[in-house]
Amino acid sequence: MVWQKQIGLTGIIMLWSVALVFAASTEELSGDARIMHLINRLSFGPQPGDFERVKAMGVERYIQAQLSPQTIAEAPGLVETVGEIQTLHMMPMTLLQLYDTPKPPPGQKQDPDVVKAARQKAKIILKEAREARLMRAIYSNRQLQEVMVDFWFNHFNIYSDKNQDLLWLGAYEEQAIRPYVLGRFRDLLGATAHHPAMLVYLDNAQNHVNHSKNALEGLNENYAREIMELHTMGVDGGYTQQDVIALARILTGWGPCNLNTPSTNSFGFCFRPNRHDKDDKVFLGKTIHASGESEGEEALDMLAKNPATAHHISYQLAQYFVADSPPKALVDQLARRYLQTDGNIREVLNTLFHSQTFWSIADTGNKYKTPYHYMVSAVRASGLSVANYQIIVNRLNQMGMPLYSCLTPDGYKNTKVDWLNPDALLQRLNFVSAFTTAHMDPGKKVDPNQLDNTLGDVFSDASRERINAAPEGIRAALMLASPEFMYF
């Protein structure tokens, strides 16, 4: 590529890798820098006109509006376009009926061609879910909501290639994540715990007792362990292996319905008493008396109210919005607010956004963008339309962050150490060189003057000198490849 030859791609990586390490500013934030900091942290970065709009409405009004997304008029056409994506709005059992691999006749083996054809048909669900997620992240005016969808999906991660989860992942995000991202944590926890996608992904669909043999023979601890380790209390939350076993026993019988079983909720959740452990259990030091499905609700209540959960959730929010290693004082402040408000996520975030630490100079522009955040922010800043979302999907695959395809239940990390390396930087430089030269929106190039105006006065003297000295045709690429744009 011409611009790589002119400037020297290796030189850019070496020089700007060093800059990325030492990019933190020691100066006081000006009023304009304060506004840009707010936009960068509560959204996936500025679109053309965002800075002027937020400056006009004021910092506080912007914060409160983003915390109440229902008050924000959505981008024209976005609601209609997303509403037309049929698979996104189907219930799990409907998706199972329409897209699952048909069972062979009794006594016959499954035809590999039938399996392959059904698998190809089901991939439309993954394609449409990815397009809807990217479309909303790029164009929605309710940016904090989209940030929190990404945050909570990672927190309650499922994997698209696990059994029926290819069929259900779009429905899972739409039904169990999106409605609760700024509500009570207990509601979010309960929605994920009842969704077939989660129950299949972490094997609770297999969790049962064998009443005719050893009662623990069919017990599967996977989901119970991850609820405590990842979803609520955290790995150092103070629970024991006996608590894991107790919770697994409590959740026996929780699973997805089949096509012939009426669901007890719209998700397709079923509780099967014949698979449930009917004895009393001792969980986190409390006796939970045998009462069927309500045992699970009692356990989820306990977990949501636990101080360890308050700390774990507060740490993760502080890590995302402030620093990779957030200050203990801030985490403690957020945990107290969590407990005071019965786990109200909106209130915890409101406390975070008004904390001194959120605005501190030391923690400004120090969060390194994940590949997902980087690509979405680049498209937003460009002001271009996306003609083909598969281009972004393919680039995310190359950058090691395929959308909805994180295999492990802890989801994708959001810390610099996980994403900053020479190969990843090369992938980003290759992306911006293609993106800024009409790759994303055929026939349209990124206007460097418009991009410069959108990003504002964020560049260091060294970066500004390098950008200004470059030919106009590559200035936009240099802005998006700069260390300042890699961070938020």
C-alpha positions in Angstrom: 0.0 0.0 0.0 1.3 3.4 -1.0 0.9 5.2 2.3 2.6 2.3 4.1 5.6 2.6 1.8 5.8 6.4 2.2 5.7 6.5 5.9 7.0 3.0 6.7 4.5 0.7 8.4 7.0 -0.9 10.7 8.1 2.6 11.8 4.6 3.6 12.6 4.1 0.4 14.7 7.4 0.9 16.6 6.9 4.6 17.2 3.3 4.5 18.1 3.5 1.4 20.2 5.8 3.4 22.4 3.4 6.3 22.3 0.6 4.0 23.3 2.4 3.0 26.5 3.1 6.6 27.5 -0.1 8.3 26.2 -1.5 9.4 29.5 -1.8 13.2 29.9 -0.7 15.1 33.0 -2.5 18.3 32.2 -5.8 19.5 33.5 -8.9 18.8 31.4 -10.3 21.9 29.7 -14.0 22.3 29.2 -13.9 20.9 25.7 -11.7 18.0 26.7 -14.2 17.2 29.5 -17.0 16.9 27.0 -15.0 14.7 24.7 -14.0 12.5 27.6 -17.7 12.1 28.5 -18.6 11.2 24.9 -15.8 8.7 24.7 -16.7 6.9 27.9 -20.6 6.9 27.6 -20.6 6.0 23.9 -18.6 4.3 21.3 -17.1 7.6 20.4 -18.3 10.7 18.6 -20.2 11.0 15.4 -20.0 14.2 13.4 -21.9 16.9 15.3 -21.8 15.0 18.7 -19.4 17.3 20.4 -21.4 20.4 19.5 -24.6 18.8 20.5 -23.4 17.6 23.9 -21.7 21.0 24.5 -25.0 22.7 23.8 -27.1 20.5 26.1 -24.5 20.3 28.9 -22.7 17.5 30.7 -25.3 16.8 33.3 -28.3 16.7 30.8 -26.3 14.3 28.6 -25.5 12.0 31.4 -29.1 11.8 32.6 -30.5 11.4 29.1 -28.1 8.5 28.4 -29.1 6.9 31.7 -32.7 7.0 30.6 -32.5 5.9 27.0 -36.3 5.8 26.6 -36.3 9.6 26.7 -33.9 9.8 23.6 -35.4 9.9 20.1 -33.8 7.1 18.1 -31.9 7.6 14.9 -34.3 7.8 11.9 -34.9 4.5 10.3 -33.0 2.5 12.8 -36.0 1.2 14.7 -37.7 0.2 11.5 -34.7 -1.5 10.0 -34.0 -3.5 13.2 -37.7 -4.3 13.5 -37.6 -6.0 10.1 -35.0 -8.5 11.2 -37.4 -11.4 11.8 -35.1 -13.9 13.6 -34.1 -11.3 16.2 -37.7 -11.1 17.5 -38.6 -14.8 17.5 -39.1 -16.8 20.7 -36.6 -19.6 21.3 -39.1 -22.4 20.7 -40.2 -20.9 17.4 -36.5 -20.7 16.3 -36.1 -24.3 17.4 -39.1 -25.3 15.3 -38.0 -23.4 12.2 -34.2 -23.8 12.2 -33.2 -26.8 14.2 -31.9 -29.9 12.4 -34.8 -32.2 11.7 -34.7 -35.6 13.5 -34.3 -38.7 11.4 -37.2 -41.2 11.2 -37.0 -43.9 14.0 -34.3 -46.4 13.5 -32.5 -44.4 10.8 -29.2 -42.6 11.0 -29.0 -38.8 10.5 -28.3 -37.8 6.9 -25.1 -35.7 6.9 -26.4 -33.6 4.0 -29.5 -32.8 6.1 -27.4 -31.7 9.0 -25.2 -29.5 6.7 -28.2 -27.9 5.1 -29.9 -27.2 8.4 -26.7 -25.7 9.8 -26.3 -23.4 6.8 -29.9 -22.3 7.1 -29.4 -21.5 10.8 -26.5 -19.3 10.1 -28.9 -16.6 9.0 -29.7 -16.1 12.7 -26.0 -15.4 13.5 -25.7 -13.1 10.5 -28.8 -11.1 11.4 -27.9 -10.8 15.1 -24.4 -9.5 14.1 -25.9 -6.9 11.7 -28.4 -5.7 14.3 -25.8 -5.4 17.0 -23.4 -3.5 14.8 -26.1 -1.3 13.3 -27.3 -0.2 16.8 -23.8 0.3 18.1 -22.9 2.5 15.2 -26.0 4.5 14.7 -28.1 4.5 17.8 -28.5 7.8 19.7 -28.9 5.7 22.9 -25.2 5.1 23.1 -24.8 4.2 26.7 -27.5 1.5 26.3 -25.5 0.0 23.5 -22.3 0.2 25.5 -24.0 -1.7 28.3 -25.4 -4.3 26.0 -21.9 -5.1 25.0 -20.7 -5.0 28.6 -23.5 -7.3 29.9 -23.4 -9.7 27.0 -19.7 -10.3 27.8 -20.6 -10.6 31.5 -23.2 -13.2 30.8 -21.5 -14.7 27.7 -22.8 -17.5 25.6 -21.1 -19.1 22.6 -22.7 -19.3 19.2 -21.5 -22.8 18.4 -22.8 -24.6 21.5 -25.7 -26.8 20.5 -28.8 -24.7 20.0 -27.1 -21.5 21.0 -26.6 -20.7 17.3 -30.4 -20.5 17.0 -30.9 -18.6 20.2 -28.1 -16.0 20.6 -30.0 -13.2 18.9 -33.1 -13.9 21.0 -30.9 -14.2 24.1 -29.5 -10.7 23.7 -32.9 -9.3 22.7 -34.9 -10.9 25.5 -32.5 -11.6 28.4 -29.9 -8.8 28.1 -31.1 -5.7 26.3 -34.2 -4.9 28.4 -32.3 -5.0 31.7 -29.0 -3.3 31.0 -29.8 -0.2 33.1 -32.3 -1.8 35.5 -31.9 -4.0 38.6 -29.2 -6.5 38.5 -31.5 -9.1 40.0 -33.8 -8.9 37.0 -30.9 -9.2 34.6 -29.5 -12.2 36.5 -33.0 -13.8 36.6 -33.6 -13.3 32.9 -30.3 -14.9 31.9 -30.9 -17.8 34.4 -34.2 -18.6 32.8 -33.1 -18.3 29.1 -32.6 -21.6 27.2 -29.4 -20.2 25.6 -27.7 -19.9 29.0 -29.1 -23.1 30.4 -27.8 -25.0 27.3 -24.4 -23.2 27.1 -23.4 -23.9 30.7 -25.0 -27.4 30.7 -27.8 -26.8 33.3 -30.1 -28.5 30.7 -28.3 -31.7 31.7 -28.4 -31.0 35.5 -30.7 -33.5 37.3 -30.8 -36.0 40.0 -31.4 -39.7 39.5 -34.0 -40.7 42.0 -33.6 -44.4 41.4 -29.9 -44.4 41.9 -27.2 -42.2 43.4 -28.9 -38.8 43.8 -25.9 -36.9 42.7 -25.2 -39.1 39.6 -26.7 -36.6 37.2 -25.6 -33.4 38.9 -23.8 -30.9 36.6 -22.0 -28.1 38.5 -21.0 -26.0 35.5 -23.7 -23.3 35.6 -23.8 -23.2 39.4 -20.1 -22.6 39.5 -20.1 -19.9 36.8 -23.1 -18.0 38.4 -21.0 -17.5 41.5 -17.5 -17.2 39.9 -18.4 -14.9 37.0 -22.0 -13.6 37.2 -22.3 -12.7 40.9 -19.8 -13.1 43.8 -16.6 -13.4 41.9 -13.8 -16.0 42.2 -12.8 -14.5 45.6 -16.3 -14.0 46.8 -16.1 -16.4 49.7 -18.2 -19.3 48.6 -17.0 -23.0 48.9 -17.2 -26.1 46.8 -20.1 -27.2 49.0 -21.9 -24.0 48.0 -21.4 -24.9 44.3 -22.8 -28.4 44.9 -25.7 -26.9 46.8 -26.6 -24.4 44.1 -26.3 -27.1 41.4 -28.8 -29.2 43.4 -31.1 -26.2 43.8 -31.0 -25.7 40.0 -31.7 -29.3 39.1 -34.7 -29.4 36.7 -34.1 -25.9 35.3 -33.8 -26.1 31.5 -35.3 -25.4 28.1 -38.7 -26.7 27.1 -39.0 -29.0 24.1 -41.5 -28.4 21.3 -44.2 -30.4 23.0 -43.9 -28.9 26.5 -45.7 -25.6 27.4 -43.3 -23.0 28.7 -43.7 -21.3 32.0 -42.3 -18.0 30.5 -41.9 -16.5 27.1 -38.3 -17.6 26.8 -39.1 -21.3 26.6 -38.0 -22.1 30.1 -39.3 -25.2 31.8 -38.9 -26.5 35.4 -39.2 -30.3 35.5 -40.0 -31.6 39.0 -39.1 -35.1 38.2 -35.5 -34.0 37.6 -35.2 -31.9 40.7 -33.5 -32.7 44.0 -36.3 -32.6 46.5 -34.2 -32.5 49.7 -33.4 -29.4 51.7 -30.1 -27.7 50.9 -27.7 -25.4 52.8 -26.5 -22.6 50.5 -24.1 -19.8 51.7 -24.8 -20.8 55.3 -28.6 -20.7 54.9 -31.0 -23.6 54.8 -33.2 -23.5 51.6 -36.2 -25.8 52.2 -37.3 -28.0 49.4 -39.9 -26.1 47.4 -39.2 -26.9 43.8 -38.6 -24.0 41.4 -38.8 -21.3 44.0 -35.6 -22.6 45.6 -33.8 -21.2 42.6 -35.5 -17.9 42.9 -34.5 -17.7 46.6 -30.9 -18.5 45.7 -30.8 -15.9 43.0 -32.2 -13.4 45.5 -29.4 -14.2 47.9 -26.7 -13.9 45.3 -28.0 -10.6 43.9 -28.0 -9.1 47.4 -24.7 -10.5 48.5 -22.0 -7.8 49.3 -19.5 -9.9 47.3 -21.7 -9.5 44.3 -21.9 -5.8 44.9 -18.1 -5.6 44.9 -17.6 -7.8 41.9 -20.1 -5.9 39.7 -18.8 -2.6 40.9 -15.2 -3.6 40.1 -16.1 -4.6 36.6 -18.0 -1.4 35.9 -15.2 0.7 37.3 -12.7 -1.3 35.2 -14.7 -0.6 32.0 -15.4 3.1 32.6 -12.3 4.3 34.5 -9.2 2.1 34.5 -7.9 -1.4 34.0 -7.0 -1.4 37.7 -9.6 0.8 39.3 -9.0 2.5 42.7 -10.3 0.5 45.6 -12.1 3.6 47.0 -14.2 4.0 43.8 -15.1 0.3 43.8 -16.1 0.5 47.5 -18.2 3.6 46.8 -20.0 1.9 43.9 -20.6 -1.3 46.0 -22.2 0.8 48.7 -24.5 2.4 46.2 -25.3 -1.0 44.7 -26.4 -2.3 48.2 -28.3 0.9 49.0 -30.4 0.7 45.8 -31.0 -3.0 45.7 -28.6 -3.4 42.7 -29.9 -0.6 40.6 -27.5 -0.5 37.7 -28.6 3.0 36.6 -27.9 4.4 40.1 -24.5 2.7 40.3 -23.5 4.2 37.0 -24.9 7.6 38.0 -22.6 7.5 41.0 -19.7 6.4 38.9 -20.2 9.2 36.4 -20.3 11.8 39.2 -17.3 10.4 41.0 -14.1 12.4 41.2 -12.1 9.5 39.9 -14.2 9.3 36.7 -13.0 12.9 35.9 -9.4 12.6 37.2 -6.6 13.5 34.8 -4.7 10.3 35.6 -7.6 8.2 34.4 -8.4 10.2 31.2 -7.8 8.5 27.9 -6.2 5.5 29.5 -8.6 2.7 28.4 -7.4 0.8 25.3 -10.2 0.0 22.8 -11.1 -3.6 22.2 -11.3 -4.5 18.4 -15.1 -4.2 18.6 -14.9 -0.8 20.2 -12.2 0.3 17.9 -14.0 -0.6 14.7 -17.4 0.8 15.8 -15.8 4.1 16.9 -13.9 4.4 13.6 -17.1 4.0 11.6 -19.0 6.4 13.9 -16.3 9.1 13.6 -16.1 8.7 9.8 -19.8 9.6 9.3 -20.0 7.0 6.5 -22.8 4.5 6.0 -22.1 0.8 6.2 -23.1 -0.9 2.9 -22.0 -4.4 4.0 -21.7 -5.4 7.7 -19.9 -8.6 6.8 -16.8 -6.5 6.2 -16.8 -5.5 9.9 -17.6 -9.1 10.9 -14.6 -10.4 8.9 -12.3 -7.8 10.3 -13.3 -8.6 13.9 -12.5 -12.3 13.1 -9.1 -11.3 11.9 -8.5 -9.2 15.0 -9.3 -12.1 17.3 -12.7 -10.8 18.5 -15.4 -12.6 16.5 -18.8 -11.3 17.5 -20.8 -13.8 19.6 -18.0 -16.4 19.3 -16.1 -16.1 22.5 -15.7 -19.7 23.6 -15.1 -19.2 27.3 -17.9 -18.1 29.7 -16.0 -15.1 31.0 -16.4 -13.3 27.7 -13.9 -10.9 26.0 -11.7 -8.9 28.3 -11.6 -5.1 28.1 -8.1 -4.5 29.3 -5.0 -3.2 27.4 -2.9 -6.2 28.1 -5.3 -8.5 26.3 -5.4 -6.5 23.0 -2.2 -4.4 22.7 0.4 -6.3 20.7 2.3 -5.7 17.3 0.1 -8.1 15.3 -3.1 -6.6 16.6 -1.7 -3.1 15.7 -0.9 -4.3 12.2 -4.5 -5.6 11.8 -5.8 -2.2 12.8 -3.5 -0.3 10.4 -4.6 -2.6 7.6 -8.2 -1.9 8.5 -7.9 1.9 8.5 -5.9 1.9 5.3 -8.7 0.0 3.5 -11.6 1.7 5.4 -10.5 5.3 4.6 -10.2 4.6 0.9 -13.8 3.6 0.1 -13.7 0.0 1.4 -16.7 0.4 3.7 -19.0 2.6 1.7 -18.2 2.1 -2.0 -17.4 5.3 -3.8 -16.9 7.3 -0.6 -13.7 8.1 1.2 -13.3 9.4 4.7 -12.9 13.1 4.7 -9.9 14.0 6.8 -11.1 17.5 7.6 -14.5 16.2 8.8 -12.8 13.5 10.8 -10.4 15.9 12.4 -13.3 18.2 13.4 -15.3 15.2 14.8 -12.4 13.9 16.9 -11.5 17.4 18.2 -8.2 18.5 19.7 -7.1 15.1 21.0 -3.8 14.6 19.2 -0.4 15.0 20.8 2.0 17.4 19.3 4.0 14.5 17.8 0.9 12.9 16.3 -0.4 16.2 15.0 3.0 16.9 13.3 3.0 13.5 11.7 -0.6 13.9 10.5 -0.2 17.4 9.1 3.0 16.4 7.3 1.4 13.5 5.5 -0.3 13.7 2.1 -4.0 14.5 2.4 -5.0 11.1 1.0 -3.6 9.3 4.0 -4.3 11.8 6.8 -7.6 10.1 7.8 -5.9 6.8 8.1 -3.2 8.3 10.3 -5.8 9.8 12.6 -7.5 6.5 13.0 -4.2 4.7 13.5 -3.0 7.2 16.0 -2.4 6.3 19.7 -4.9 8.9 20.7 -7.7 7.1 18.8 -6.7 3.7 20.1 -7.6 4.9 23.6 -10.8 6.3 25.0 
